[in-house]
Structures are given as structure tokens and as C-alpha cells.
Amino acid sequence: MVRAWKREFLKNASKIFEDHKETQGIKKELEKAYRKIGELELERDFLSDVLKMA
């Protein structure tokens, strides 16, 4: 039983690291999206204040 588990693990071990790389890429994209959302909110708030003054 342990041998079967070990054989299967060794056969699929590289997938563990591939998934980790994919997860890191998704996290970077998510951080970029949150940054852009923050910029857009700042612009919206600024323009809203400018329109209130006019």
C-alpha cells in the first residue's frame, strides 16, 4: 500500500509545483486588478468633488 502511494506520488509530484506557479500568477493578476480599482476609485472621487464645486 505504501509503495503504491509512493509510486503515484512520484509520478505526479511535478504537478504540485506547477499548480503553485499558476497560483502565484493569479495572485499577481489579482493584485494588479485591485491596484487598478483603487486608481479608478480615486479618479472617480476626485472628479465627483470637482463637479460638486462647479
The first five atom37 places (N, CA, C, CB, O) and aatype in JSON, in Angstrom:
{
  "aatype": [12, 19, 1, 0, 17, 11, 1, 6, 13, 10, 11, 2, 0, 15, 11, 9, 13, 6, 3, 8, 11, 6, 16, 5, 7, 9, 11, 11, 6, 10, 6, 11, 0, 18, 1, 11, 9, 7, 6, 10, 6, 10, 6, 1, 3, 13, 10, 15, 3, 19, 10, 11, 12, 0],
  "atom_mask": [
    [1, 1, 1, 1, 1],
    [1, 1, 1, 1, 1],
    [1, 1, 1, 1, 1],
    [1, 1, 1, 1, 1],
    [1, 1, 1, 1, 1],
    [1, 1, 1, 1, 1],
    [1, 1, 1, 1, 1],
    [1, 1, 1, 1, 1],
    [1, 1, 1, 1, 1],
    [1, 1, 1, 1, 1],
    [1, 1, 1, 1, 1],
    [1, 1, 1, 1, 1],
    [1, 1, 1, 1, 1],
    [1, 1, 1, 1, 1],
    [1, 1, 1, 1, 1],
    [1, 1, 1, 1, 1],
    [1, 1, 1, 1, 1],
    [1, 1, 1, 1, 1],
    [1, 1, 1, 1, 1],
    [1, 1, 1, 1, 1],
    [1, 1, 1, 1, 1],
    [1, 1, 1, 1, 1],
    [1, 1, 1, 1, 1],
    [1, 1, 1, 1, 1],
    [1, 1, 1, 0, 1],
    [1, 1, 1, 1, 1],
    [1, 1, 1, 1, 1],
    [1, 1, 1, 1, 1],
    [1, 1, 1, 1, 1],
    [1, 1, 1, 1, 1],
    [1, 1, 1, 1, 1],
    [1, 1, 1, 1, 1],
    [1, 1, 1, 1, 1],
    [1, 1, 1, 1, 1],
    [1, 1, 1, 1, 1],
    [1, 1, 1, 1, 1],
    [1, 1, 1, 1, 1],
    [1, 1, 1, 0, 1],
    [1, 1, 1, 1, 1],
    [1, 1, 1, 1, 1],
    [1, 1, 1, 1, 1],
    [1, 1, 1, 1, 1],
    [1, 1, 1, 1, 1],
    [1, 1, 1, 1, 1],
    [1, 1, 1, 1, 1],
    [1, 1, 1, 1, 1],
    [1, 1, 1, 1, 1],
    [1, 1, 1, 1, 1],
    [1, 1, 1, 1, 1],
    [1, 1, 1, 1, 1],
    [1, 1, 1, 1, 1],
    [1, 1, 1, 1, 1],
    [1, 1, 1, 1, 1],
    [1, 1, 1, 1, 1]
  ],
  "atom_positions": [
    [[0.82, -1.19, 0.0], [0.0, 0.0, 0.0], [0.86, 1.26, 0.0], [-0.93, 0.0, 1.2], [0.6, 2.18, -0.77]],
    [[1.87, 1.31, 0.83], [2.75, 2.47, 0.88], [3.51, 2.59, -0.44], [3.72, 2.37, 2.07], [3.74, 3.7, -0.93]],
    [[3.91, 1.48, -1.0], [4.63, 1.51, -2.27], [3.76, 2.08, -3.38], [5.11, 0.1, -2.65], [4.24, 2.85, -4.22]],
    [[2.49, 1.72, -3.4], [1.58, 2.23, -4.42], [1.41, 3.73, -4.25], [0.2, 1.53, -4.33], [1.39, 4.47, -5.23]],
    [[1.29, 4.19, -3.0], [1.15, 5.61, -2.73], [2.41, 6.36, -3.17], [0.89, 5.86, -1.23], [2.33, 7.41, -3.82]],
    [[3.57, 5.81, -2.83], [4.83, 6.45, -3.19], [4.98, 6.52, -4.71], [6.01, 5.69, -2.57], [5.39, 7.54, -5.25]],
    [[4.65, 5.44, -5.39], [4.76, 5.4, -6.85], [3.84, 6.47, -7.47], [4.39, 3.99, -7.39], [4.25, 7.2, -8.37]],
    [[2.63, 6.56, -6.97], [1.7, 7.56, -7.5], [2.17, 8.97, -7.19], [0.29, 7.33, -6.92], [2.06, 9.87, -8.02]],
    [[2.68, 9.16, -5.98], [3.19, 10.48, -5.6], [4.34, 10.9, -6.5], [3.64, 10.47, -4.14], [4.35, 12.02, -7.01]],
    [[5.3, 10.02, -6.7], [6.45, 10.36, -7.53], [6.04, 10.61, -8.98], [7.48, 9.23, -7.48], [6.63, 11.45, -9.66]],
    [[5.04, 9.91, -9.43], [4.55, 10.08, -10.79], [3.92, 11.47, -10.98], [3.53, 8.98, -11.13], [4.03, 12.05, -12.06]],
    [[3.28, 11.98, -9.95], [2.54, 13.25, -10.05], [3.16, 14.39, -9.25], [1.13, 13.04, -9.59], [2.54, 15.44, -9.12]],
    [[4.34, 14.21, -8.72], [4.95, 15.23, -7.86], [5.15, 16.56, -8.57], [6.28, 14.73, -7.34], [5.01, 17.61, -7.94]],
    [[5.48, 16.54, -9.83], [5.74, 17.8, -10.54], [4.48, 18.67, -10.63], [6.27, 17.52, -11.94], [4.59, 19.89, -10.75]],
    [[3.32, 18.08, -10.58], [2.07, 18.84, -10.66], [1.9, 19.77, -9.46], [0.87, 17.89, -10.77], [1.26, 20.82, -9.56]],
    [[2.45, 19.39, -8.34], [2.34, 20.21, -7.14], [2.99, 21.57, -7.38], [3.01, 19.51, -5.92], [2.41, 22.6, -7.04]],
    [[4.16, 21.57, -7.97], [4.87, 22.82, -8.21], [4.28, 23.61, -9.37], [6.33, 22.54, -8.47], [4.32, 24.84, -9.35]],
    [[3.74, 22.95, -10.36], [3.1, 23.64, -11.46], [1.89, 24.42, -10.96], [2.69, 22.65, -12.55], [1.67, 25.57, -11.36]],
    [[1.11, 23.81, -10.1], [-0.06, 24.48, -9.55], [0.35, 25.69, -8.72], [-0.89, 23.51, -8.69], [-0.32, 26.72, -8.73]],
    [[1.47, 25.56, -8.0], [1.96, 26.66, -7.17], [2.33, 27.85, -8.06], [3.17, 26.21, -6.32], [2.03, 29.0, -7.72]],
    [[2.99, 27.6, -9.17], [3.37, 28.67, -10.08], [2.12, 29.35, -10.64], [4.24, 28.13, -11.23], [2.07, 30.57, -10.76]],
    [[1.13, 28.57, -10.98], [-0.12, 29.12, -11.52], [-0.8, 29.99, -10.47], [-1.06, 27.99, -11.98], [-1.33, 31.05, -10.79]],
    [[-0.79, 29.53, -9.23], [-1.41, 30.28, -8.14], [-0.7, 31.62, -7.95], [-1.38, 29.48, -6.83], [-1.36, 32.64, -7.74]],
    [[0.62, 31.62, -8.04], [1.37, 32.86, -7.9], [1.01, 33.84, -9.01], [2.89, 32.58, -7.91], [0.88, 35.04, -8.77]],
    [[0.84, 33.33, -10.22], [0.46, 34.19, -11.34], [-0.91, 34.81, -11.14], [0.0, 0.0, 0.0], [-1.13, 35.98, -11.45]],
    [[-1.81, 34.01, -10.63], [-3.17, 34.51, -10.37], [-3.14, 35.57, -9.28], [-4.12, 33.34, -9.96], [-3.84, 36.58, -9.37]],
    [[-2.33, 35.35, -8.25], [-2.22, 36.34, -7.17], [-1.68, 37.67, -7.7], [-1.32, 35.82, -6.05], [-2.16, 38.73, -7.31]],
    [[-0.69, 37.6, -8.59], [-0.14, 38.83, -9.16], [-1.19, 39.56, -9.99], [1.09, 38.52, -10.01], [-1.3, 40.79, -9.91]],
    [[-1.95, 38.83, -10.78], [-3.0, 39.45, -11.58], [-4.07, 40.08, -10.69], [-3.64, 38.41, -12.52], [-4.57, 41.16, -10.99]],
    [[-4.4, 39.41, -9.61], [-5.4, 39.93, -8.68], [-4.9, 41.21, -8.01], [-5.74, 38.88, -7.61], [-5.66, 42.17, -7.86]],
    [[-3.64, 41.23, -7.59], [-3.08, 42.44, -7.0], [-3.1, 43.59, -7.99], [-1.64, 42.18, -6.53], [-3.41, 44.72, -7.62]],
    [[-2.78, 43.3, -9.25], [-2.81, 44.33, -10.28], [-4.23, 44.87, -10.47], [-2.28, 43.77, -11.61], [-4.42, 46.07, -10.62]],
    [[-5.21, 43.98, -10.45], [-6.61, 44.39, -10.6], [-7.04, 45.26, -9.42], [-7.52, 43.16, -10.72], [-7.72, 46.27, -9.62]],
    [[-6.67, 44.88, -8.2], [-7.02, 45.68, -7.03], [-6.37, 47.06, -7.09], [-6.61, 44.96, -5.74], [-6.98, 48.06, -6.71]],
    [[-5.14, 47.12, -7.56], [-4.44, 48.4, -7.7], [-5.18, 49.3, -8.69], [-2.99, 48.17, -8.17], [-5.36, 50.49, -8.45]],
    [[-5.61, 48.72, -9.8], [-6.34, 49.48, -10.83], [-7.68, 49.96, -10.28], [-6.55, 48.62, -12.09], [-8.1, 51.08, -10.55]],
    [[-8.35, 49.11, -9.53], [-9.63, 49.51, -8.91], [-9.41, 50.7, -7.99], [-10.25, 48.32, -8.13], [-10.21, 51.64, -7.98]],
    [[-8.35, 50.67, -7.21], [-8.03, 51.78, -6.32], [-7.79, 53.07, -7.09], [0.0, 0.0, 0.0], [-8.27, 54.13, -6.69]],
    [[-7.05, 52.98, -8.19], [-6.8, 54.15, -9.03], [-8.11, 54.72, -9.58], [-5.85, 53.81, -10.18], [-8.33, 55.93, -9.56]],
    [[-8.96, 53.84, -10.07], [-10.23, 54.28, -10.64], [-11.15, 54.91, -9.59], [-10.94, 53.12, -11.31], [-11.85, 55.87, -9.88]],
    [[-11.14, 54.36, -8.39], [-11.95, 54.93, -7.31], [-11.44, 56.33, -6.96], [-11.93, 54.02, -6.07], [-12.22, 57.25, -6.71]],
    [[-10.12, 56.47, -6.93], [-9.53, 57.78, -6.63], [-9.92, 58.8, -7.69], [-8.01, 57.67, -6.54], [-10.3, 59.92, -7.37]],
    [[-9.83, 58.41, -8.96], [-10.23, 59.3, -10.05], [-11.71, 59.67, -9.95], [-9.94, 58.65, -11.4], [-12.09, 60.83, -10.12]],
    [[-12.54, 58.67, -9.67], [-13.98, 58.92, -9.56], [-14.27, 59.91, -8.44], [-14.74, 57.61, -9.32], [-15.06, 60.84, -8.61]],
    [[-13.64, 59.71, -7.29], [-13.87, 60.6, -6.16], [-13.4, 62.01, -6.47], [-13.16, 60.07, -4.91], [-14.07, 62.99, -6.12]],
    [[-12.24, 62.12, -7.12], [-11.72, 63.43, -7.48], [-12.67, 64.16, -8.43], [-10.34, 63.3, -8.11], [-13.0, 65.33, -8.23]],
    [[-13.1, 63.47, -9.46], [-14.0, 64.08, -10.44], [-15.35, 64.43, -9.82], [-14.2, 63.15, -11.65], [-15.97, 65.43, -10.18]],
    [[-15.81, 63.61, -8.9], [-17.06, 63.89, -8.22], [-16.95, 65.18, -7.41], [-17.47, 62.72, -7.32], [-17.86, 66.0, -7.41]],
    [[-15.82, 65.34, -6.73], [-15.61, 66.56, -5.94], [-15.5, 67.78, -6.84], [-14.35, 66.44, -5.08], [-16.02, 68.84, -6.5]],
    [[-14.84, 67.64, -7.99], [-14.7, 68.75, -8.93], [-16.07, 69.18, -9.46], [-13.78, 68.36, -10.1], [-16.35, 70.37, -9.57]],
    [[-16.92, 68.22, -9.77], [-18.25, 68.54, -10.29], [-19.1, 69.21, -9.22], [-18.95, 67.27, -10.8], [-19.93, 70.06, -9.54]],
    [[-18.92, 68.85, -7.97], [-19.68, 69.49, -6.89], [-19.28, 70.95, -6.74], [-19.46, 68.75, -5.56], [-20.12, 71.78, -6.38]],
    [[-18.01, 71.28, -7.02], [-17.54, 72.66, -6.91], [-18.03, 73.51, -8.05], [-16.02, 72.69, -6.86], [-18.21, 74.72, -7.88]],
    [[-18.27, 72.94, -9.2], [-18.66, 73.71, -10.4], [-20.1, 74.13, -10.38], [-18.39, 72.91, -11.64], [-20.57, 74.78, -11.31]]
  ]
}
